Amino acid sequence: MRWPRLGHCARGAAFVFLWAGVAAAQDEAVEEPKESPVQAHGHVSLEGGLGVAETKLQSLQLESLLQFDAPLSDSTNFTGILRLRSDPFFDYGYLDGRDFPELSLATSPVRFGEEAELELREAYIRTQAGKWNLTLGKQQIVWGVADGLKVLDVVNPQDLREFILDDFEDSRIPLLAVNAERPIKDWTLQLIWIPDTSYHVIPRQDSEFEITSGVPSPPRGFELEIEEPDKPGRFITDSDVGLQLSTFKGGWDITFNYLYHYDDIPAFPRSYRLSEDGQEVIAHPEYKRLHLIGGSFSKAFGGLTVRAEYGLFLDKYYSTGNYFDLDGVVRGDSVSYVLGFDWFAFNNTFMSVQVFQDWFSNDAEGLERDQVQTYITCFAQHRFLHDTLTVEGMWLFDVNHGDGLIRPKITYAVNDELNVYAGVDYFYGSDKGLFGQFDKKDRVIFGVEWSF
């Protein structure tokens, strides 16, 4: 029974709508409006998720996002984005300690009880220094051309508390970073430095989307205890660094990428102990350094666009269920790639197909994944009634386990500011698969969003 939590939600809702109302009505408060150098816009949305298996609300998320853009000089601009979220129904699970042990203090949202959090999503300055274009501050840096699944888009970690159901734009975790770009003849060089030691926010034990696939079970008679992660914290030596070279030649968009960073998913070396409560397996999450070497390319051939990206990940760690392996982790190299085809089939219709594969070099006994993993994604969208009605659907399929995720959705634009929508998140297949592990988490979604 969660109704007592609604007190926090109501206060959060009042604050959100007051905040949005002030932003929308600010021009009316002045008798003779004057153009302000500071531009503000955002949205307020309410989305519900009705769990099918238990026929109850799985989530009811109220969100307000406000973005400020302000010129500081002729060549310098500031952008700030605030986001407030409140959800009295979603089960975030149990955590004994900090709310977000994976995140740095500069990146962590501020929590209000168990339902609401306020986050400074982004805060950065864009400026110029000679031939360099600089973006300094908390930001998102997006690499790659894939949709739905990732190869190169690993510069920023991701909030996985709702699995991958949130849009990447919303679930990607902005980081404090220096992002510098400059032209070099026909190429553009991008250099990034990220001193922010923040990593994926992993679903908690007993949470709505607790990850069980690929996680070794403790031996019979043992209890599992997961400690807080051993997180890097040195400002310079634990920073991530990377570069991208990009160009446009012969109709092809081409990039070459390199990133030296900590894997956003920790390794889980284990140990055993005997306590007053019995026998325990202790998992000690540790973040490991790795190298990413990769690239992407894409080209349009009339209504058909071909795109691909690839990545070699050196020194990747995975868990093993082999209990003769003392620490329970194995090390190897991983090669990932995605090949995609986008087709504007006819008026107001778009279709996309992707094939994603990942190969791991160490086929160790008890490895909690297949050596080669294959996924297929399909997406289709059609617009009706002068683009006011959009019908779309996405299918993500795990070839190895035969499981998948199907996401149909319909959106109606009432006017330029107001959208209403409804859809389904349908999981199916083996509980050993990436998607099938959530077979009991199917839900119907419905929502409304007002932009201002």
Summary of the structure (lengths in Angstrom):
residues: 452
radius of gyration: 23.2
end to end distance: 35.3
largest distance: 77.2
contacts: 1358
relative contact order: 0.11
helix: 7%
strand: 55%
